[in-house]
Amino acid sequence: MPPVLAALVLLALIPVTEQGPHEKRLLNALLASYNTLERPVANESEPLEVKFGLTLQQIIDVEWNDYNLRWNDSDYGGVKDLRITPNKLWKPDVLMYNSADEGFDGTYQTNVVVRNNGSCLYVPPGIFKSTCKIDITWFPFDDQHCDMKFGSWTYDGNQLDLVLKDEAGGDLSDFITNGEWYLIGMPGKKNTITYACCPEPYVDVTFTIMIRRRTLYYFFNLIVPCVLISSMALLGFTLPPDSGEKLTLGVTILLSLTVFLNLVAETLPQVSDAIPLLGTYFNCIMFMVASSVVLTVVVLNYHHRTADIHEMPQWIKTVFLQWLPWILRMSRPGKKITRKTIMMSNRMRELELKERSSKSLLANVLDIDDDFRHAPPPPNSTASTGNLGPGCSIFRSDFRRSFVRPSTMEDVGGGLGSHHRELHLILRELQFITARMKKADEEAELISDWKFAAMVVDRFCLFVFTLFTIIATVAVLLSAPHIIVQ
């Protein structure tokens, strides 16, 4: 059989309904004397019960029983329900009290389903915009509770009793998941409130939408880069000062954190009620990086100090050359820093302040006064030099003859003056060279001490700021209500 013929046969087999005239007659009978201003109750002293429900897919359910819309379905050809436009019927003026919509009521007017027992079902879809206080204290680990308060605008609790359709709250079966928020629940609660304007109590139903922010995006796009950048700031303390990029690295990291803080500020509402947790963490890390830049300047200043300009105070020697290196387990080449060596060094310094230490033989010779040649020879030169060996005694006897014997001999007076001047010049040159070598050694040692002090400050800052970063990160994560919500 061709397709067209099959369709004709099927149409012919459909029985003809006779409900059209009955439905028309029913509508005329119900609405002939119906008044939309009349509250549909049999007794005006009794309240009309309105069941209110909400499905979180932009749909609300309002159900009540209209006393004037009842009929016997057998009298009207078995018609058990009707769809009537809401402007033809009475319907409760249930509105959302905390609406932020321009038209205040964001529902779309659909037909009211009326059944033969008088029950009326009104299911208007709508997009609701409500005022909600946002708490950003734990951002981005925050939970938000937004209330949607529904109630009659003119009927008090004695005239209209608003009850929850489901004690569990709203219907979440058709809810579409969101990528930024996780829906915890939507409990409902019936409230009876007496307002200052009116003595009668008014009934409302409040649904609380409980949502939790999904933190996976913020964790991997804000927190992890911040921790990595702060770790780069810590590595800056291991960079040698002579590299020339130590300060540049710190300033670059500080600018990077500033950019990240601006990104966080753009995602937050502009309120001053609370400081977000992520903003607090970023400020702590930024304070740490800024402090590292300041201390890097101190390190560079210590590293490039010279003996001609700066002298090292005693407290710097005690703190940065003794105790801090001992605490940080640092050592210098050829100098082992222990508690015992520190105590011995301090004891030796106290002894040097009380008395002058003995000098070497060369220093004694160079510090002899120029008038030593006029001093008489010791009576027992051999005995005094017996411990030095025969070579030393011969040298001293010859040395003494070269100074003493010509002074008693008139025939070699001219030779005595020339030898004396030559020896005097040699001694002066030796004193100058020795003083310069001693001064160069002291300057080199002082420069080495300043560089070691800078190294100690670097190591100390590395330990302190590493500990600060770990404690701040752990404290932020542990203080959050939850860490990762996918």
C-alpha positions, 0 to 999 in steps of 0.5 A: 500500500502506498504511504499516502493511502496508509495515512488516509486509512489511519485518519479514517480509523481515528474516532471523532471526539465529542469533548469540544462542545462540552468543554465550551459549555463547561467554560461558559458555565464556570466563567459566567459568574466568575470574579477574578477579584474574589478569593476562591473559598467557601467560607471567607473566614478560612484561609486558602491553602497555596502549595508552593514549590520550586524546581531549580531550572527556572520553574516555580510551582504554585498550586491551590484549590479554587472553590468556584472551579469545580464540576462533575466530569460526567455532566460535561462529557468526561472533561476532567481538566482545563487550561485557562489563561491566568487573567481569567482566573484568580491567582495568588499574588506570590512574588519574590520579596528580594527581587532585583529584576527591573520588572520585579516579577520575572515569570512568564504568564502560562496557562493555569491547569484546572481540574474538576476537583477545583485544584489549580496548578500554575507553573510559570517559568522564569529567570529570577534575579535576587539580591544576595550578600556575598561573603568573600572572606574565604575566596576562592574556598568560599560557600555562598548562601543566597535566599529567595523569599516568596510570599503574598504581597497583599494577603496575610496569613489569615487569608492565604496560608503558604505551605511548602510543597516538599519539606526537603526544599526545592527540586534539584532533579533537573538542575544542570551542573555549573562549571564554576559553582557546585550546588550543595542544596536548596532547603526551604523554610516557612516563616510567619512574620509580623511587619511594622506596617500591618498587625496581621502576620504574613507568611512567606516561603524562603528557599536558600540556595547553597553553592560552593565555588569550584577551586580547581581553576583558581588552584592551578591558575593562581595559587600554583604560579604564585608558589612557583614565583615565590620559590624563584625569589628564594633561589635569588638568595643563592645567586652570587652577588658578582653575577649582576642579576641578583637585584634584577631578579627580585624586582622582576618577581615583585612585578610578576606578583603585582600582575597576579594580584591585579588578576585576583582583584578583577575576579572579586566584587568591589567590597570592603567588608572582608579581605579575601583569603587569596588576597591575604596570601598574595599580600604576604608573598608580595611582602616577602618578595619586597623584603627580599629585594631590600635585603638583596640591597643589603647583601650587595652593599656588604659584598662590595665594601672595602677597607678604605671606606668602611670598618667592620663594627664588633657586633657585625663580627660577633653576629655575622662572622661567628654565631650566625655561621655556627647556627647555619652550619657554615664554614670558611676555607681553613677556618672551622667555625665551632662553639669552641673556636668562637669562645677561644676567639672572644677570650683572645680578644679580651686578652689583647685588650688587657695587654699587648701580645708578643711580636715576632723576631723580625718585628722586634728588629724593625721596631728598634729605635735609631739610637740603638747604635749608641747603646753599649754592647752587652757584657756577655755577648757570647753567653747571650747568644749561646742558645742561637748557635755559633753562626748566629753568635758570629753574625752578632759579633760582626754586626756589633763590630760594624756599628761599635768599632768604627765609632771608637776609631778616628781613621775610618770615620768617613766609612762609618757614616756611609755604612750607617746611612745605608743600613738606616735606609735599608731598615726604613725600606724594610719597615715600609714594605712590611707595613704595606704588606701588613696593611694589604693583608689586613685589607684583604682579610677585611674584604673577605670578612665583608663578603663572608658576612654578605654570604651569611645574610644570604643564607639566613634570608634563604632559610627564613623566607623559605620557612615563611613561604611554607608556613604561609602556604600551609596556613592558608590551605589549612584555614580554608573550609575546603581545598579542591572542589572539582 
